[in-house]
Amino acid sequence: MRHLILGTIISLLVFSAYGQRMNRNYVRDINRIHTYQDHHFVFGRNNISVSFLPFIQRGLEIHYDRRITERHWLKVAPVYFRVRNYGGSSISNFRNVDGWGLKLQHKYFPYANTATARGFFISYGPGFQRFDIMTRNDQHLLFDRLFLECVIGFRQVFAGVLYFEIFAGLETSWLRINRGATGNVLPYEAQWVDYTGLRQITGGILTLRDGNYTRTGNFLTFGFNFGVLF
């Protein structure tokens, strides 16, 4: 009887020690997993990328994405344009172009995980651009462009810290011409105009080849970004 009791006590002590060891290992592994996830969540919370499409317009656009929750992001994208002797008379009626702008967008990854956001996303929000343009017949134009953009895209992360995005969607924009001068103020007031109205106001100096800066209405948009996670 004493041997049975002693054996039972020894067995309980062995199983208790084994159970405590297993519990410590389990807690250590869980903490390691949470630390890994938290590290990656913090690490990937900020993104900076360069948009390549504005290069066609002689511009530079930087995107800063900030992770708000697991699947929701806030995008801030400033852009700057500076062109001197743009192309030739056969390319555009613009001679010099200076401009800047800003986009604010909500970005949503429906299939994001807790490590890094990747895969398909939708991004939408408003934007503003201001251009100061000198034409080849010495007309000085200053106008603003407001727009709403909605795109669907795909992000691929590679090398742990780099990513590539490609996207396409729709954009609606409105154009407001503020003033013009050829030494004297041209005979028009500041007003919202469409493309046809802008050509009429400026004496038909603008063509479809100038639409990169003066586009208004509804049209398709696309682009691709290359960025880094931090």
C-alpha positions, 0 to 999 in steps of 0.5 A: 500500500505504501509503495502504491502511495509513494508511486502515485506521489512520484508520478504526480510530481513528475507529471507536474514538473513536465506540465510546468515545463510544457506550460513555460514552453507554450508561454515562451512560444506564444510570446515569441509569436506575438513579438514577431507579429507586433514587430512586423506590424510596427515595422510595416506601418509606414510606407514611402513610394515613388509614383512613376506616371508623373515622370511623363509630365516632368513631375515627381510624386511621393506617396506616404502610406500610414497604417491605421488598422490591420486593413485600413491605411491613410495615403498622403501624396504630394506632387511637384512639377517644374518644366522649362522649354517643354518639348517643342512647338510640335509637342505642346503649346506650353513653354514653362510649367510650374505646379504642385499638388496633394492627394489624400486617400483612404486605402483598404486591403481586404485580404491583409494579414498582421505582418505586411499588407499585400495583395489587392487593394482599393484606394480613393480620395480627393486631390488638388493641383495648381499650375502656373503656365507660360505658353509659347505665345507668352500667355500666362495662365494660372489655374487649379484642378480639383479631382476625385480618384478611385483605383483598384490595385495590387501590391507585391512585397519582396526582399522583406522591405520593398514593394511594387504596386500597380493600379488603375481606375477612374478620375473625375476632375474640375478645372478653375482658371484663375487669371491670365496675362500678356502684360495686361489682364486678359478679358475674362474672370476667374471661373470653372471651365471644361476643356472646350471653355478653356480653349475658348477663353485662351483663344484656342491655344490649348490642344489635346497634347496639353491635356496632361496639365489641363485635363478635366471631366471623367477619364481612366487613370493608371500607374505604378509605384515602387516603395520601401517599408519601414 
